[in-house]
Every structure is written in structure tokens, then in C-alpha cells.
Amino acid sequence: MKRLLFVLVLWVPLRAQELRISVPYERFVLSNGLTVILHEDRTTPTVTLNVWYHVGSGREKPGRTGFAHLFEHIMFEGSKNVPEGKFDEWLEAAGGNNNGSTTTDRTNYFESFPSNALELSLFLESDRMGYLTESMSPAKVDGQRDVVKNERRQNYENRPYGMASIIIGQNLYPADHPYHWPVIGSMKDLSAASYEDVVEFFKTYYVPNNASLVIAGDIDIDRTKTLVEKWFGGIPRGPEPKPFSAPKVMLPGGVRLFLKDKVQLPRLYMVWNSPAIFNPGDAEMDIAASILASGKNSRLYKRLVYELQIAQEVYAYQSSSAVGSSFWIVATAREGHNLKEIETIIREELATLREHAPAARELERTVNQYEVGFLSGLEGIGEKADRLNSYYFHTGDPDYFNEDLSRYRAIDPEDIRMAVLSVLKEDRNVVLSVVPEGKPELAAENSKEVEKP
């Protein structure tokens, strides 16, 4: 159990005075294993309830994928004491709203509402944690299975460039790696899953001892603890899921592919395996991505979009995850240009960054921009609640704000060069060209055609 004092520090130029962030919280664990984190913030009379189930698509098995995302839908379809459709109706009638999301690592459900609706939200969330299967049926599962299949069609199969991320994941990770398959799952696996498979998945992972609950906002700590015990304390403990792990992965060689799609402009994806979240090198790759392709002053934007005018857009990012991350550079060619030209320029800029550390001024500007974004994100109570849950999940410490930010403040120019040299190796990545149908000549060189999965 932990209480911290809230301190708000007026910040001046970031390097002149380093801001210390303090988010007050109290943490306790119910007898059934549910971790509860409470944060009081009376700025507005609103509350956010944020649940992380420590299960994402990475917990699935080959041949049985898409379950975590399927449950993101099923969890809104009613439970023992909440008829179908009433979760949204009752919460919205009280002035609240809710949603959910699924990643490779976790499934998240969250509600925002006026503070006088706290007990309603606790009742709704606890009922589906403890008593979802009592209202589940093969017909309900089949209905949401069809919804997920249609979502896959809309967001992946029938969307321009939509299959790129799935193809890249299948080639960046071996078949038995938990990030090999997409969060959405495959059509074949979704169709093959039996009702019993789905129920078993829920009973294994959607249990209080595999979840963490954050309640943040206009709350009274003692009253909230009593209400949490009232609504969640009677839910039975489940089995203890095995630790989530996977071996470190790095491609032994390059993979060069092209996909013909219903697109007007060719797009190049260059993706590398990179350090897992909060591991050494993770923050450096965040900053490297910004130096390369964040804003009009970034290196790739200036070369590709402004000076040479051969690309319509370019961006880069470090996609940080629990058991391994991926670093992405994505560029869309302008009309009349091909991906060979674009790849050449990208490789030139990467070679420069491997050989020469960025100037101190360039690094300071980039870190300052990151820090401003980090602090701005904490203005909303919903973002603070989600970060408390994220930090607890990844580090065991909900109040990891300062440690997180200090990773970026401690970076020096040589750290960036060494990270790029270590991670963005010349021929250790997936290079995927997505080209208009009938125009394979626009792809990057030496690319092998791949069919849509």
C-alpha cells in the first residue's frame, strides 16, 4: 500500500529545471488477486475506470488466434445481471461512455463518467469479469465472431495497404512467436474455434488475479476501496496464467517482398526487430524515429518530401511491446516515382546516422519535443489512468512516470548512433513494397511477390 503527495511543478525551459512528476496513488490487492490502483484528482467531477486484463493476442496458440480481440467484443454483449445492450445504455444514461482495445500484450476496457456514477460503473465492470459466461451462448459467440470477421475485411483485407502489417508480422517473427499472427486473428482460426475453446480462453485469462483495475479522478479513497471490495471481492480467483515470455528475435537475413494491391501510389515499409519496451535501446529508438521522420525538420522528410519531392509522406516509429518491439519506416511515393528511389535515400540517411552521431542541438530539440508531448498527455485523467495501468503491467510500479521520462533525458548523441548501429542493420529487416496492380516495376529491387494471407 502506498500513498504519495501530489506535487505540481511549474516548468521552465526543460534543461534548466527538470520537472518532477508525482501522481498520488494507493495500491492494494483483493483476496482473489485483483490489483487495484486508486488515484484521486478532484480537478473535475469526473472519474475514469480502467481495467487491464493481462492477456492479448500473444497469449493465443497457433491455429487458435483472434480470441483476445473476439472477447473485446463479447464483453459488451451482456453478463449475468446486465442484459444485452444495457451496458452502454445504462452508462450513457448516467452521462458516461466506454470502449475497449486489444494489443499483443493486453486487453483494456475503460469507462469515463460523472463521479456520482462510480458505483454503477463498478457493478457493470465486475459483472462481466465474474459472470460473463453465465450469459454467453454459442449463438452470441457466433454473432461476434461474424462481427470480427467483418472488421478484418473492412480494416485489413479491403483497405488499401491494409494487409501490410499482417505480412510484415508473419515475416518478422517465426511461426511459434506470439507476435507472428495479427491481433485480429485469421479467418481460418476464427471459423475453426469451438464454443468450448472460447470459454476455456476466458476462464484462463479473464480472472481477477490476471487483471489490474485503476480508478482515477474525483473519488474518495476510503469509500472507493469499500465499493471495490463490495463489487469485486466475491469474484472467484482463477488459475495462475504462465508468465508471458518469448525468446529474443532478430532476422538472420533480409526479407524482400512486394504485394500487388488496389492502391494508387506505391508504399515502402522497412521494419526491424528492436528492443522490448523499457529495455536498453527502446527509448533511443523512439528518439531515432523522431530524428529520422517526425516533422518537417526531420532528415527523411527534408530529403524525400521537401528537397527531392519523390515521396508524398514518410514517418517512422518504435512500436514497443513486452517481449520484443519493431522499428518501422514507412514512405509513400509521389506519382511518377518508384520505391527503388525512396529506399536508396532512406539507406543513405541510415548510413549517415550509423556513422555520425546527431548534433547535440538536434537531439535536444527532439527530446524536448518528446517531453512536451509526454507532459501534455498527462493533462487528461483517462491518459493518467491508462499510464498507471501500463506502468504496473510492464514494471510492477504504477508511479513510473519519472523513471520513464528520465530514459529520454539521459540520452546523448552517441547513444543514438550506437542504437541505430545495433538495431537498424543493413540486411536484417523486412522490406515490403505495396504497389498498384499491374505495376510490379515500382517495387524495391530484388523483391519477391507475396500473396495476401
WOGI-V271441 format. One record per backbone hydrogen bond with DSSP energy under -0.5 kcal/mol. NH is the residue of the N-H (numbers start at 1). CO is the residue of the C=O. If there is no record, write none. Layout:
BEGIN
nh=[NH;NH]
co=[CO;CO]
END
This chain:
BEGIN
nh=[7;9;10;11;16;17;21;22;24;26;28;30;33;35;36;37;38;39;41;41;46;47;48;49;50;51;52;53;53;54;54;55;57;58;59;60;61;64;69;70;71;72;73;73;74;75;76;77;79;80;82;85;86;89;90;91;92;93;94;95;96;97;99;101;103;107;108;109;110;111;112;113;115;117;118;121;122;123;124;125;126;127;128;129;130;131;132;135;136;141;142;143;144;145;146;147;148;149;150;151;152;153;154;155;156;157;158;159;162;164;167;168;169;170;171;171;172;173;177;180;185;190;191;192;193;198;199;200;201;202;203;204;205;206;207;208;210;211;212;213;214;215;216;217;218;219;221;224;225;226;227;228;229;230;231;232;233;233;235;239;241;245;255;257;257;258;259;261;263;267;268;269;270;271;272;273;274;277;279;282;285;286;287;288;289;290;291;292;293;294;295;298;299;300;301;302;303;304;305;305;306;307;308;310;311;312;313;315;317;319;319;320;324;325;326;327;328;328;329;330;331;332;333;333;334;337;339;342;343;344;345;346;347;348;349;350;351;352;353;354;355;356;358;363;364;365;366;367;368;369;370;371;372;373;374;375;376;377;378;379;384;385;386;387;388;389;390;391;392;393;394;395;396;396;397;398;400;404;405;406;407;407;408;408;409;410;411;415;416;417;418;419;420;421;422;423;424;425;428;430;431;431;432;432;433;434;434;435;435;437;439;442;443;447;448;450]
co=[22;7;8;9;13;13;19;7;22;38;36;34;30;211;28;213;26;215;39;217;44;113;216;111;214;109;212;51;107;52;210;53;103;104;56;57;64;61;183;66;67;68;69;70;70;71;73;74;82;131;79;76;83;85;86;87;88;89;90;92;91;112;110;108;106;53;101;51;99;49;97;47;45;114;115;117;118;119;120;121;122;123;124;125;126;127;128;132;132;137;138;139;140;141;142;143;144;145;146;147;148;149;150;151;152;152;153;156;159;161;163;164;165;166;167;168;168;169;174;177;182;186;187;188;189;194;195;196;197;198;199;200;201;202;205;236;207;208;52;35;50;37;48;39;46;217;219;220;221;222;223;224;225;226;227;228;228;229;232;203;239;243;429;255;431;448;433;435;261;434;331;432;329;430;327;428;325;321;276;279;281;282;283;284;285;286;287;288;289;290;293;295;291;292;292;298;299;300;300;301;301;302;303;304;304;332;332;330;328;317;326;318;321;274;319;272;317;326;270;315;268;313;266;331;310;334;442;338;339;340;341;342;343;344;345;346;347;348;349;350;351;352;413;359;360;361;362;363;364;365;366;367;368;369;370;371;372;373;375;376;380;381;382;383;384;385;386;387;388;389;390;391;391;392;391;396;398;400;401;402;403;404;404;405;405;406;408;412;412;413;414;415;416;417;418;419;420;423;425;271;255;429;269;430;257;267;432;259;433;261;436;439;440;444;256;258]
END
